[in-house]
Amino acid sequence: MTRDIVIERKTAEVLDIRDLGLADYREVLSLQQQLNQRRQGGQVGDTVLIVEHPPVITLGARRSANKLLVEPDELARRGIDVVEIRRGGGATAHNPGQLVCYPIVHLQRLVLGVTEYVRTLEAIGIHLLAGAGVAAERREGYPGLWVGCKKIASIGVRVSRFVTYHGMAINVCNDLDIFDAMVPCGLDGVEMTSVEKETGRPCDIGPIKTELARLLRHYLDGKRP
């Protein structure tokens, strides 16, 4: 059973970070779209949604990168939803233990272009993972974060009238088997990893979530003119 998600009116020019807990992907997508429209109209300030999702595979706008390895009926039997969306990139997956953030921010206010914005998300992820004991890095031409040849974070964004939505997903302590049902981001042969797998010890997503909120404020509030 999923919770009702209610949009709150917000006009103050501060970064509003909302922890949605575990929430259905389709509900959160609808919330993102509504917030994006309201941000364009100046009805709300910059907002970031932090969330974990029940098992779901999302298919991006680049159809050639949407590669499922399991039939939809079998995915449904396994309790994995499949959702087609319009963000950049190809197929990716979400499940509990993966930390996802969806910034709905105005790039003109942040004085950022789209490429700079993606690099900012990557910087947030690099610092977050370093604090968790994982040295991650960028990889030229492949948005997201990598630990050697293994991918630990995926980034896919969409921008409408300078306002962003979708965002970044970081594997913390989630079950990586879900990625066996697809080709992550359309990259054949890529191996997915997580904080728990890289450190070899159990990790608590709570403190990592708190640190993510701090970094979001530092990078996305601190750039305001």
Backbone bond lengths (Angstrom), bond angles and torsions (degrees), N, CA, C in turn:
res aa  C-N    CA-C-N  psi(-1)  N-CA   C-N-CA  omega(-1)  CA-C   N-CA-C  phi
1 M - - - 1.467 - - 1.528 108.90 -
2 T 1.318 116.22 134.66 1.460 120.06 -179.04 1.522 110.71 -103.10
3 R 1.318 115.67 156.38 1.453 121.65 -179.60 1.519 110.37 -86.49
4 D 1.346 116.64 149.59 1.457 119.57 170.39 1.521 108.35 -69.72
5 I 1.322 116.38 136.12 1.460 121.77 178.18 1.517 107.37 -111.21
6 V 1.309 116.11 120.96 1.462 121.31 -174.07 1.523 109.48 -110.77
7 I 1.324 116.53 132.45 1.462 121.45 175.31 1.524 109.09 -78.77
8 E 1.314 116.18 128.42 1.453 121.53 175.95 1.528 109.08 -100.96
9 R 1.313 117.28 139.57 1.461 120.91 177.70 1.523 109.22 -70.61
10 K 1.337 115.88 133.24 1.459 119.69 180.00 1.519 108.33 -146.25
11 T 1.322 117.10 124.73 1.456 120.61 -179.36 1.515 112.20 -117.97
12 A 1.325 118.50 -13.51 1.466 120.70 -179.59 1.524 110.33 -65.80
13 E 1.347 115.90 141.92 1.454 120.08 -177.26 1.535 110.55 -87.93
14 V 1.316 115.55 62.69 1.458 121.81 172.46 1.521 107.16 -130.25
15 L 1.332 115.86 157.59 1.460 119.71 -178.94 1.527 109.72 -73.82
16 D 1.311 116.27 119.36 1.460 123.12 -179.11 1.531 107.88 -95.62
17 I 1.334 117.14 110.06 1.466 121.09 -179.69 1.519 108.40 -104.52
18 R 1.337 116.25 123.17 1.456 121.84 -176.04 1.527 109.42 -117.50
19 D 1.310 116.84 123.24 1.460 122.99 175.79 1.525 107.80 -92.32
20 L 1.329 116.34 110.39 1.464 121.08 -177.11 1.522 112.68 -92.03
21 G 1.348 117.32 -1.05 1.457 119.29 -178.69 1.526 110.93 67.14
22 L 1.334 116.62 -138.85 1.466 122.14 175.62 1.520 107.76 -94.12
23 A 1.326 117.55 116.83 1.467 120.75 -173.39 1.523 111.06 -140.64
24 D 1.315 115.44 144.96 1.458 123.15 -178.98 1.526 111.46 -58.57
25 Y 1.336 116.62 135.59 1.459 120.42 -175.89 1.530 111.71 -59.91
26 R 1.331 117.56 -44.82 1.466 120.20 -175.82 1.526 111.33 -64.17
27 E 1.329 116.79 -37.85 1.464 119.84 178.06 1.525 111.10 -65.28
28 V 1.339 115.66 -42.12 1.461 119.42 -178.63 1.526 110.62 -70.19
29 L 1.324 117.83 -35.27 1.462 121.09 175.49 1.529 110.35 -61.26
30 S 1.326 116.87 -43.79 1.463 120.76 178.06 1.529 110.51 -62.13
31 L 1.338 116.28 -41.33 1.460 120.08 178.02 1.523 110.81 -62.95
32 Q 1.327 117.27 -43.32 1.467 120.67 177.53 1.526 110.78 -56.99
33 Q 1.324 115.88 -47.31 1.460 119.97 -176.91 1.521 111.09 -63.13
34 Q 1.333 116.96 -40.14 1.466 120.03 178.75 1.531 110.88 -66.87
35 L 1.325 116.15 -43.75 1.462 119.56 178.52 1.525 111.26 -64.32
36 N 1.325 116.58 -37.34 1.464 120.37 178.85 1.532 110.05 -60.66
37 Q 1.324 116.76 -45.86 1.459 120.70 179.11 1.529 111.17 -63.79
38 R 1.318 116.18 -41.44 1.465 119.86 -178.41 1.531 110.79 -71.55
39 R 1.327 116.94 -32.76 1.474 118.95 176.79 1.517 110.02 -67.32
40 Q 1.343 117.33 -40.07 1.461 120.51 176.90 1.527 110.80 -58.38
41 G 1.327 116.02 -36.68 1.462 120.49 -178.12 1.516 113.91 -87.21
42 G 1.340 117.57 1.75 1.451 120.53 179.22 1.513 114.54 74.41
43 Q 1.341 117.30 17.00 1.464 120.58 -178.32 1.526 112.31 -83.85
44 V 1.330 116.83 -21.03 1.463 121.82 176.85 1.522 108.08 -134.45
45 G 1.325 116.09 161.63 1.452 120.66 174.11 1.517 111.03 -88.88
46 D 1.319 116.07 -176.90 1.452 120.63 176.50 1.531 109.73 -59.85
47 T 1.322 115.58 136.71 1.461 122.23 -172.96 1.521 109.50 -136.52
48 V 1.327 116.84 143.77 1.467 121.03 171.21 1.518 108.23 -126.83
49 L 1.335 115.45 129.73 1.458 121.66 174.02 1.525 108.54 -98.45
50 I 1.337 116.73 127.22 1.467 121.92 174.16 1.521 107.07 -110.78
51 V 1.339 117.03 132.21 1.463 119.37 -168.98 1.523 111.01 -158.35
52 E 1.319 115.28 157.03 1.458 123.05 162.37 1.525 106.60 -115.02
53 H 1.328 116.21 150.77 1.467 120.19 -178.89 1.523 111.51 -118.26
54 P 1.342 117.60 147.92 1.461 119.70 163.74 1.532 108.79 -60.04
55 P 1.334 118.86 163.93 1.470 120.57 -174.93 1.527 113.27 -55.08
56 V 1.333 115.93 126.10 1.458 121.90 -179.86 1.520 109.24 -155.48
57 I 1.321 116.12 142.81 1.469 122.22 170.86 1.516 107.11 -110.51
58 T 1.329 117.08 129.48 1.454 121.40 178.81 1.523 109.68 -110.53
59 L 1.321 115.53 140.56 1.462 122.52 -178.44 1.517 108.73 -109.04
60 G 1.338 117.14 122.77 1.453 122.06 -175.40 1.507 113.90 -83.19
61 A 1.342 115.00 -175.15 1.463 121.50 -175.97 1.525 112.48 -71.77
62 R 1.341 117.12 -25.63 1.472 120.54 -178.65 1.532 108.44 -85.12
63 R 1.344 116.78 93.10 1.455 121.92 -171.06 1.527 113.39 -59.21
64 S 1.331 117.09 -33.67 1.465 120.22 -179.31 1.529 111.60 -65.31
65 A 1.342 117.07 -17.78 1.462 121.49 -179.43 1.529 112.07 -98.77
66 N 1.338 116.73 5.25 1.462 120.94 178.44 1.527 108.58 -97.66
67 K 1.307 116.83 93.09 1.465 121.76 -174.20 1.519 110.04 -121.56
68 L 1.339 115.49 104.26 1.459 121.06 175.74 1.521 109.23 -91.58
69 L 1.326 116.87 140.86 1.457 122.36 179.69 1.519 111.93 -106.64
70 V 1.334 116.25 -2.26 1.458 122.84 -178.70 1.522 108.01 -130.76
71 E 1.341 116.59 138.96 1.459 120.62 -179.82 1.534 110.78 -63.73
72 P 1.342 116.12 146.19 1.476 119.74 -179.36 1.522 113.68 -53.56
73 D 1.334 118.13 -38.34 1.466 120.26 179.99 1.523 111.26 -62.37
74 E 1.336 116.51 -38.66 1.455 120.83 178.91 1.529 110.69 -69.87
75 L 1.337 116.20 -38.13 1.462 119.53 176.45 1.527 110.22 -61.50
76 A 1.320 116.22 -42.58 1.464 120.27 178.61 1.521 110.44 -62.59
77 R 1.327 117.20 -40.17 1.464 120.81 178.40 1.527 110.91 -61.47
78 R 1.337 116.19 -34.49 1.462 121.33 179.53 1.533 112.76 -82.02
79 G 1.329 116.55 -1.06 1.457 119.93 179.39 1.513 113.81 79.33
80 I 1.354 117.18 25.01 1.464 122.08 -179.59 1.523 108.90 -106.67
81 D 1.298 116.97 117.29 1.466 122.20 177.58 1.531 109.05 -77.01
82 V 1.321 117.14 156.45 1.463 122.78 174.53 1.531 107.73 -128.94
83 V 1.346 116.15 127.05 1.463 120.99 -175.54 1.522 109.30 -131.22
84 E 1.324 117.15 128.32 1.466 122.14 174.42 1.527 108.25 -89.31
85 I 1.345 115.42 129.23 1.455 120.16 -178.45 1.526 109.26 -133.57
86 R 1.338 117.46 -178.64 1.469 120.91 -173.14 1.521 113.21 -117.36
87 R 1.327 117.15 18.64 1.467 118.13 176.21 1.527 109.30 -75.31
88 G 1.345 115.29 168.52 1.454 120.01 176.20 1.516 111.06 -69.53
89 G 1.355 115.51 161.27 1.457 120.87 176.09 1.511 112.86 89.21
90 G 1.338 114.90 -172.93 1.456 120.88 -176.95 1.517 111.81 -111.79
91 A 1.327 115.21 -152.62 1.457 120.92 -175.32 1.526 111.65 -66.34
92 T 1.303 114.97 139.26 1.464 120.78 170.54 1.516 107.68 -144.41
93 A 1.331 115.89 176.41 1.455 120.19 -175.04 1.520 110.30 -136.08
94 H 1.334 114.87 151.21 1.460 122.43 176.09 1.526 108.64 -131.33
95 N 1.315 116.46 146.21 1.463 121.77 172.70 1.526 108.90 -161.09
96 P 1.332 118.06 168.88 1.466 119.85 -177.77 1.527 111.84 -57.59
97 G 1.336 115.10 140.19 1.455 120.72 -176.94 1.512 112.84 96.73
98 Q 1.323 115.76 -9.97 1.474 120.88 172.40 1.534 106.77 -98.00
99 L 1.319 116.39 130.52 1.463 121.58 -177.37 1.522 109.12 -95.79
100 V 1.331 115.87 121.28 1.465 121.69 -175.45 1.524 108.79 -118.18
101 C 1.332 116.45 137.91 1.464 119.74 173.02 1.526 109.23 -128.92
102 Y 1.324 114.54 136.59 1.459 122.55 -179.58 1.530 108.83 -121.17
103 P 1.319 118.84 95.16 1.464 120.00 175.92 1.531 111.06 -77.60
104 I 1.315 115.42 131.43 1.468 122.00 170.36 1.523 104.57 -113.85
105 V 1.342 115.46 88.76 1.464 121.54 -171.92 1.528 110.11 -129.04
106 H 1.324 115.40 153.46 1.466 121.93 -178.76 1.526 108.59 -92.83
107 L 1.324 117.16 113.61 1.459 121.28 -173.91 1.528 112.49 -66.28
108 Q 1.320 117.93 -30.96 1.465 118.96 177.34 1.521 110.98 -65.61
109 R 1.327 117.15 -39.41 1.467 120.17 177.69 1.526 110.39 -64.13
110 L 1.338 116.61 -36.60 1.463 120.85 -179.80 1.528 112.37 -82.71
111 V 1.335 116.45 -7.09 1.468 122.15 -177.58 1.533 109.78 56.43
112 L 1.329 115.48 51.01 1.459 121.91 -179.33 1.518 110.06 -130.38
113 G 1.339 115.85 140.11 1.455 120.59 166.04 1.513 108.73 -84.47
114 V 1.331 116.67 173.61 1.464 120.21 -177.04 1.528 111.28 -62.75
115 T 1.329 117.72 -45.06 1.461 120.58 179.88 1.518 111.07 -62.19
116 E 1.333 116.65 -42.39 1.475 120.20 178.49 1.531 110.57 -64.19
117 Y 1.312 115.92 -36.71 1.463 120.02 178.87 1.530 111.01 -63.41
118 V 1.336 116.59 -45.41 1.469 120.16 177.90 1.527 110.11 -61.03
119 R 1.328 116.91 -40.99 1.472 120.47 177.83 1.534 110.58 -63.98
120 T 1.330 116.94 -33.36 1.459 120.65 177.12 1.528 110.60 -66.17
121 L 1.338 117.19 -44.20 1.464 119.83 175.83 1.523 110.61 -59.57
122 E 1.324 116.50 -42.22 1.462 119.36 178.40 1.531 111.36 -62.04
123 A 1.326 116.93 -40.31 1.471 120.48 178.74 1.527 110.54 -63.22
124 I 1.314 117.03 -41.21 1.463 120.43 176.68 1.522 110.11 -59.23
125 G 1.330 116.13 -46.35 1.459 120.35 -179.80 1.515 112.91 -64.07
126 I 1.324 117.45 -41.43 1.471 121.39 179.28 1.527 110.71 -60.57
127 H 1.344 116.59 -46.11 1.459 119.46 -179.62 1.527 111.39 -68.44
128 L 1.319 117.24 -37.84 1.459 120.59 178.94 1.526 110.42 -62.78
129 L 1.326 116.45 -46.93 1.459 120.72 -177.77 1.523 111.61 -68.56
130 A 1.325 117.13 -35.49 1.472 119.69 177.25 1.520 110.08 -59.84
131 G 1.324 116.71 -41.42 1.453 120.49 178.34 1.514 113.26 -65.41
132 A 1.347 116.09 -23.34 1.464 121.06 178.38 1.529 111.97 -92.82
133 G 1.341 116.16 3.04 1.462 120.02 176.34 1.504 115.40 92.65
134 V 1.342 117.23 17.34 1.468 121.14 -178.52 1.528 109.16 -122.62
135 A 1.317 116.36 125.78 1.467 121.50 178.21 1.528 108.72 -90.60
136 A 1.328 116.21 102.95 1.467 121.63 -179.98 1.517 109.39 -106.53
137 E 1.314 116.02 160.40 1.460 120.66 -178.20 1.514 110.69 -148.51
138 R 1.337 114.00 162.10 1.455 120.47 173.92 1.527 109.25 -76.24
139 R 1.339 114.14 162.01 1.456 120.23 175.34 1.529 107.05 -135.99
140 E 1.323 116.81 118.65 1.461 121.97 -173.63 1.526 111.17 -53.48
141 G 1.336 115.53 126.58 1.452 121.26 176.85 1.509 114.88 86.38
142 Y 1.342 117.38 -2.91 1.459 121.13 -177.46 1.532 109.42 -131.60
143 P 1.331 118.88 91.15 1.468 120.67 -179.76 1.522 110.83 -55.66
144 G 1.320 115.11 141.26 1.454 120.72 -176.02 1.511 109.51 124.79
145 L 1.325 116.20 -169.89 1.455 120.78 -178.78 1.516 110.91 -129.89
146 W 1.332 114.39 147.89 1.463 121.17 -171.51 1.523 110.39 -131.45
147 V 1.316 115.44 148.41 1.460 122.73 169.84 1.526 105.17 -117.77
148 G 1.323 115.59 97.51 1.464 119.45 -169.73 1.519 109.25 64.53
149 C 1.339 116.89 -123.14 1.468 120.41 179.42 1.526 112.10 -97.29
150 K 1.322 117.40 6.41 1.471 121.99 -179.35 1.525 110.30 -101.67
151 K 1.310 115.71 141.42 1.465 120.37 -177.75 1.522 109.93 -96.94
152 I 1.337 116.05 132.29 1.463 120.98 -178.30 1.528 112.66 -117.06
153 A 1.324 117.88 -18.34 1.466 120.73 -179.89 1.518 109.69 -143.67
154 S 1.323 115.70 140.70 1.463 122.32 178.66 1.515 109.68 -116.18
155 I 1.328 115.41 142.76 1.464 121.09 178.80 1.526 108.91 -129.21
156 G 1.306 115.48 129.74 1.458 121.25 174.02 1.515 108.04 -147.05
157 V 1.310 117.82 124.09 1.462 120.39 -174.92 1.526 110.79 -127.95
158 R 1.302 113.53 161.13 1.463 121.52 171.53 1.516 107.13 -137.11
159 V 1.328 116.66 145.04 1.457 121.67 -178.47 1.525 108.88 -128.66
160 S 1.316 116.12 129.52 1.460 121.97 178.19 1.517 108.64 -128.59
161 R 1.335 116.59 115.81 1.465 122.49 -178.09 1.533 110.82 51.09
162 F 1.306 115.02 47.68 1.466 124.45 176.05 1.529 114.03 74.53
163 V 1.337 117.96 1.02 1.465 120.23 -179.61 1.527 109.48 -106.47
164 T 1.332 115.91 130.33 1.458 121.60 -174.88 1.528 111.97 -88.51
165 Y 1.339 115.15 158.62 1.458 121.88 160.79 1.519 108.35 -155.05
166 H 1.333 118.06 -177.75 1.468 124.07 -161.79 1.538 107.51 59.80
167 G 1.319 119.94 -166.22 1.463 117.18 -175.46 1.510 114.67 169.18
168 M 1.344 116.78 -125.99 1.460 122.21 -169.91 1.526 110.65 -130.72
169 A 1.339 116.04 138.75 1.462 122.63 176.76 1.523 108.57 -123.15
170 I 1.339 116.46 126.08 1.458 122.45 -177.26 1.527 108.90 -117.26
171 N 1.322 116.27 125.32 1.461 121.17 178.67 1.526 109.73 -76.74
172 V 1.322 115.83 115.11 1.464 120.76 -178.81 1.527 110.08 -105.87
173 C 1.325 116.53 -68.55 1.467 120.16 -179.05 1.521 110.52 -138.30
174 N 1.323 116.73 31.41 1.459 121.73 -178.50 1.525 111.84 -84.02
175 D 1.327 115.64 162.13 1.463 122.93 176.94 1.533 108.03 -75.90
176 L 1.322 116.79 113.72 1.460 120.88 -176.08 1.524 113.39 -77.75
177 D 1.316 117.56 -7.05 1.471 119.72 -179.24 1.522 111.98 -61.64
178 I 1.338 117.75 -24.20 1.461 119.78 -179.51 1.525 111.51 -60.00
179 F 1.341 117.20 -29.16 1.459 120.35 -178.61 1.534 112.36 -73.13
180 D 1.330 117.10 -13.11 1.466 119.95 176.82 1.522 112.03 -71.55
181 A 1.333 117.22 -13.75 1.464 121.39 -179.08 1.518 112.67 -86.92
182 M 1.332 117.84 2.14 1.457 121.68 -173.65 1.521 109.02 -156.22
183 V 1.323 115.26 171.36 1.461 121.11 171.11 1.523 106.17 -101.80
184 P 1.344 118.36 105.53 1.471 119.99 -173.96 1.522 112.51 -56.53
185 C 1.335 115.44 122.91 1.466 122.83 177.61 1.521 112.78 57.03
186 G 1.332 116.93 20.35 1.460 121.02 179.94 1.510 114.66 73.62
187 L 1.337 117.59 12.43 1.469 121.54 -176.72 1.528 109.45 -96.60
188 D 1.314 116.67 99.78 1.462 120.90 -178.56 1.524 111.13 -59.49
189 G 1.316 115.58 134.26 1.455 120.79 174.94 1.512 115.64 83.74
190 V 1.345 118.30 -1.08 1.461 119.69 -177.83 1.530 109.77 -73.84
191 E 1.307 115.95 140.13 1.465 122.41 176.26 1.517 108.84 -103.79
192 M 1.329 115.74 134.20 1.459 120.67 177.09 1.524 109.49 -93.89
193 T 1.328 115.72 148.52 1.454 120.59 177.76 1.520 109.20 -138.12
194 S 1.334 116.24 178.51 1.467 121.41 -177.36 1.523 109.01 -146.86
195 V 1.327 115.27 168.49 1.463 119.65 176.35 1.531 109.62 -58.77
196 E 1.317 116.40 -45.89 1.463 120.56 -178.35 1.526 111.54 -61.38
197 K 1.318 116.86 -42.01 1.465 120.23 -179.64 1.521 111.10 -68.11
198 E 1.319 117.52 -39.74 1.466 120.80 -176.77 1.526 112.38 -73.26
199 T 1.316 116.96 -35.75 1.465 119.68 -178.02 1.521 112.43 -87.95
200 G 1.334 116.28 -20.21 1.459 120.06 179.88 1.515 114.32 72.88
201 R 1.319 116.84 20.30 1.454 119.75 179.14 1.527 109.68 -143.70
202 P 1.342 117.40 153.10 1.462 120.14 177.99 1.526 110.41 -61.35
203 C 1.306 116.02 147.27 1.462 118.80 178.41 1.518 109.86 -133.38
204 D 1.306 114.91 150.04 1.460 123.55 179.75 1.525 108.11 -97.74
205 I 1.322 117.08 120.00 1.461 120.07 -176.27 1.532 111.80 -71.45
206 G 1.345 117.74 -19.08 1.462 120.85 -176.55 1.521 113.99 -58.76
207 P 1.351 119.04 -55.47 1.463 119.73 179.11 1.528 113.13 -63.41
208 I 1.330 116.82 -31.14 1.468 120.11 178.20 1.526 109.46 -68.03
209 K 1.307 116.51 -37.98 1.475 121.01 176.98 1.529 110.82 -63.83
210 T 1.336 116.18 -41.53 1.469 120.46 178.39 1.521 110.87 -62.52
211 E 1.327 116.27 -42.06 1.460 120.02 179.04 1.526 110.93 -67.77
212 L 1.317 117.57 -36.03 1.465 120.50 176.80 1.524 110.02 -59.84
213 A 1.320 117.51 -44.19 1.467 120.47 178.76 1.523 110.75 -60.32
214 R 1.330 117.35 -41.05 1.463 120.49 178.99 1.523 111.04 -63.28
215 L 1.326 117.00 -43.49 1.462 120.82 -179.39 1.525 111.46 -67.83
216 L 1.308 117.32 -37.41 1.463 120.38 177.32 1.523 110.48 -61.08
217 R 1.325 116.58 -42.31 1.465 119.38 178.41 1.525 110.31 -65.87
218 H 1.323 117.33 -39.83 1.461 120.64 -179.13 1.526 111.48 -63.79
219 Y 1.338 116.76 -45.25 1.465 120.05 -174.35 1.523 113.02 -85.56
220 L 1.334 117.97 -34.11 1.461 119.34 -173.44 1.517 113.23 -102.94
221 D 1.335 118.47 -21.53 1.465 121.09 170.67 1.521 109.73 -87.44
222 G 1.338 115.55 -40.77 1.458 120.56 -174.00 1.513 114.98 -65.32
223 K 1.345 117.60 -18.63 1.468 120.64 -179.41 1.511 112.82 -86.40
224 R 1.323 116.75 -2.95 1.463 118.16 -176.70 1.526 110.82 -65.77
225 P 1.349 118.83 137.93 1.463 120.67 177.71 1.525 111.25 -68.92
